[in-house]
């Protein structure tokens, strides 16, 4: 801090002892320090480069766009914090696979700095036609950021080429994030039955078959009461099992567009 510059000149190893000569520029005295100081000098600038591919945390992401072999997927976080698919279909998203994708993206680190000053990314499979890409918007962040994943490294299985939009550098990263992006839209859809995923929020049940009606209601103190066909107390264990069974039901397939 301040205007002064402290410049250290490191010279030859001392003939006796495990030491190296050091002098502070502008002073006549010479000192001897352990040769371990040489190990503290980075061999290349890459030793000091940040290996974080994406800065930030998954919880700050408000929008996610994915381009892969199956097409284009756009997701957005609602004001309530739930994820929703906007493209190619407007529907609820399953937060588990979406959060998995975000965790893999933010956990991705640079293993190798392959090349800087790149002008043609196609030899790495990082051109817009063939790359796996993800675009992320973060709350209060710098705006949309795009990360692209390309071909695997022939000399290092488990690594793929990657780049960030606005940079002319190519990195080698683990392929976990690229594999996480290789999803279909249906892989991200919420397969829970709407309105049944939270049994604790269900206040009443009405089942009809022809003229037969079974109606149950949760009372103010949390117990269940059968209202129809006659008013009698309900078995709480049986109701809990019924609600748990419905909450466990998952959609097997989606018919889009519906016939």
C-alpha positions in Angstrom: 0.0 0.0 0.0 1.2 3.5 -0.7 3.7 4.7 -3.3 6.6 2.5 -2.3 7.5 -0.6 -4.3 9.4 -3.4 -2.5 11.5 -5.2 -5.1 13.3 -8.4 -4.0 16.2 -9.7 -6.1 16.7 -13.5 -5.8 20.2 -14.7 -6.8 22.3 -17.8 -6.7 22.1 -20.7 -4.2 24.5 -20.4 -1.4 27.5 -22.9 -1.6 26.8 -24.2 1.9 23.4 -24.9 3.4 20.0 -25.1 1.8 19.8 -21.4 1.0 19.5 -18.7 -1.7 20.8 -15.1 -1.7 18.3 -12.3 -1.6 18.7 -8.6 -1.7 16.2 -5.8 -1.4 16.7 -3.3 -4.2 18.2 0.0 -3.0 19.9 -1.6 0.0 23.5 -3.0 0.2 22.8 -5.8 2.6 22.5 -9.4 1.3 20.5 -12.1 3.2 20.2 -15.8 2.8 16.8 -17.5 2.9 15.7 -21.1 2.5 15.5 -22.3 -1.1 11.8 -23.1 -0.5 11.2 -19.5 -1.5 11.7 -20.6 -5.1 8.8 -23.0 -4.8 6.6 -20.0 -4.0 7.2 -18.5 -7.4 4.5 -19.6 -9.9 6.0 -21.3 -12.9 3.3 -19.9 -15.2 0.5 -17.4 -14.9 -2.0 -20.3 -15.1 -1.0 -21.2 -11.5 -2.7 -18.1 -10.3 -5.8 -18.1 -12.7 -9.2 -18.6 -11.2 -10.5 -22.1 -11.9 -14.1 -21.2 -11.2 -16.1 -21.5 -14.3 -19.3 -19.7 -13.1 -19.2 -17.4 -10.1 -22.3 -17.2 -7.8 -24.7 -19.7 -6.2 -27.5 -21.8 -7.7 -30.1 -20.2 -5.5 -29.6 -16.8 -7.2 -30.5 -18.1 -10.7 -33.9 -16.8 -11.8 -33.9 -18.1 -15.4 -32.2 -21.0 -17.2 -32.1 -21.7 -20.9 -30.7 -25.0 -22.3 -29.9 -25.9 -25.9 -29.0 -29.5 -26.6 -29.7 -32.3 -29.1 -33.4 -32.4 -28.1 -33.9 -28.7 -28.8 -34.5 -25.6 -26.7 -35.7 -25.5 -23.1 -36.5 -22.3 -21.1 -37.2 -22.3 -17.4 -37.9 -19.5 -15.0 -38.3 -19.2 -11.2 -41.7 -17.8 -10.2 -42.0 -15.1 -7.5 -42.9 -17.9 -5.0 -39.6 -19.6 -5.8 -41.0 -22.5 -7.8 -39.5 -23.5 -11.2 -41.7 -23.4 -14.3 -41.0 -24.6 -17.9 -41.8 -21.9 -20.4 -40.5 -23.5 -23.6 -41.3 -25.8 -25.4 -44.4 -26.1 -23.3 -45.7 -24.0 -20.4 -46.0 -26.3 -17.4 -44.7 -27.0 -13.9 -41.1 -28.0 -13.5 -39.7 -30.6 -11.1 -37.3 -28.7 -8.8 -35.1 -31.7 -8.1 -33.6 -32.2 -11.7 -33.4 -28.4 -12.2 -31.5 -27.9 -9.0 -29.2 -30.8 -9.9 -28.3 -29.1 -13.2 -27.6 -25.8 -11.4 -25.4 -27.5 -8.8 -23.4 -29.2 -11.5 -22.9 -26.0 -13.4 -21.7 -24.0 -10.4 -19.5 -26.9 -9.2 -17.7 -27.1 -12.6 -14.1 -26.1 -12.3 -11.3 -25.6 -14.9 -8.9 -28.6 -15.0 -6.8 -27.2 -17.8 -6.4 -23.9 -19.6 -6.3 -25.2 -23.2 -5.9 -22.1 -25.3 -6.4 -18.3 -25.1 -7.0 -15.9 -28.0 -9.2 -18.4 -29.8 -11.1 -17.0 -32.9 -12.5 -20.3 -34.3 -14.2 -22.5 -31.7 -15.4 -25.2 -34.1 -12.4 -27.5 -33.7 -13.4 -27.9 -30.1 -17.1 -28.5 -30.8 -17.9 -25.1 -29.2 -19.5 -23.5 -32.2 -23.2 -22.6 -31.8 -24.3 -25.5 -34.0 -22.9 -28.4 -32.0 -22.3 -27.2 -28.4 -24.3 -27.9 -25.4 -25.2 -24.4 -24.0 -26.8 -23.0 -20.9 -27.8 -19.4 -20.3 -28.3 -18.2 -16.8 -29.8 -15.1 -15.3 -29.2 -14.3 -11.7 -31.0 -12.0 -9.4 -28.9 -8.8 -9.0 -26.2 -10.3 -11.2 -24.3 -9.1 -14.2 -27.1 -10.2 -16.6 -27.4 -13.3 -18.8 -24.3 -15.5 -18.9 -23.8 -18.3 -21.4 -21.6 -21.4 -20.9 -20.9 -23.9 -23.7 -19.6 -27.4 -23.6 -18.1 -29.1 -26.6 -16.2 -32.2 -27.6 -14.5 -34.6 -25.2 -10.7 -34.4 -25.0 -9.1 -37.3 -26.8 -6.2 -37.5 -24.4 -8.3 -37.2 -21.2 -11.5 -39.2 -20.9 -14.0 -37.5 -18.6 -13.0 -34.0 -19.7 -14.8 -31.8 -22.3 -13.9 -28.4 -23.8 -15.8 -25.4 -22.4 -16.0 -21.7 -22.9 -17.8 -18.7 -21.6 -19.6 -16.1 -23.8 -17.6 -13.0 -24.2 -14.3 -14.8 -23.6 -11.8 -16.1 -26.2 -10.4 -18.9 -24.0 -11.0 -22.6 -24.2 -11.0 -24.7 -21.0 -11.0 -28.4 -20.2 -13.6 -29.2 -17.5 -15.1 -32.4 -16.1 -18.0 -33.7 -18.2 -20.5 -33.9 -15.3 -22.1 -30.5 -16.1 -22.4 -31.3 -19.8 -24.0 -34.6 -19.0 -26.5 -32.8 -16.7 -27.5 -30.6 -19.6 -28.3 -33.5 -21.9 -32.0 -33.6 -20.8 -35.3 -33.7 -22.6 -38.1 -31.3 -21.6 -40.1 -34.2 -20.1 -37.1 -35.0 -17.8 -37.7 -31.6 -16.1 -41.5 -31.7 -15.9 -43.2 -32.1 -12.5 -44.7 -35.6 -12.4 -46.7 -35.1 -9.2 -50.4 -34.9 -9.4 -51.4 -31.2 -9.1 -52.9 -30.4 -5.7 -51.9 -33.8 -4.1 -48.2 -33.3 -3.5 -48.6 -31.7 0.0 -51.1 -33.9 2.0 -50.9 -31.5 5.0 -52.6 -28.8 2.9 -55.5 -30.9 1.9 -58.6 -29.9 3.8 -61.2 -32.1 2.2 -61.9 -35.0 -0.1 -64.9 -35.8 -2.2 -65.1 -38.9 -4.3 -68.1 -39.6 -6.6 -69.2 -42.6 -8.6 -72.6 -42.3 -10.1 -75.0 -41.4 -7.3 -72.6 -42.5 -4.6 -70.7 -39.8 -2.8 -67.9 -40.1 -0.2 -67.0 -36.8 1.4 -64.4 -36.1 4.2 -63.4 -32.9 5.8 -60.5 -31.9 8.1 -61.9 -30.2 11.3 -60.4 -27.2 13.0 -58.4 -29.3 15.4 -56.8 -31.4 12.6 -58.9 -34.5 12.9 -60.9 -36.0 9.9 -64.6 -36.4 9.8 -66.7 -38.4 7.3 -69.6 -36.1 6.2 -71.2 -38.3 3.6 -72.9 -40.8 3.2 -73.2 -40.3 7.0 -71.5 -38.2 9.5 -69.0 -40.3 11.6 -65.4 -39.9 12.8 -62.7 -41.0 10.3 -59.8 -43.2 11.1 -56.7 -40.9 11.1 -54.3 -43.7 10.1 -56.5 -44.7 7.2 -56.7 -41.0 6.0 -53.0 -40.6 6.3 -52.4 -43.7 4.3 -54.9 -42.5 1.6 -53.2 -39.1 1.3 -49.7 -40.5 1.3 -50.7 -42.9 -1.5 -52.1 -40.2 -3.7 -49.0 -38.0 -3.0 -46.8 -40.8 -4.2 -48.6 -41.1 -7.6 -46.4 -39.9 -10.5 -47.2 -39.2 -14.1 -45.9 -41.9 -16.4 -46.1 -40.0 -19.6 -47.2 -36.7 -21.1 -49.4 -36.5 -24.2 -48.4 -33.2 -25.9 -50.4 -31.9 -27.6 -53.4 -33.8 -26.1 -55.6 -35.7 -28.5 
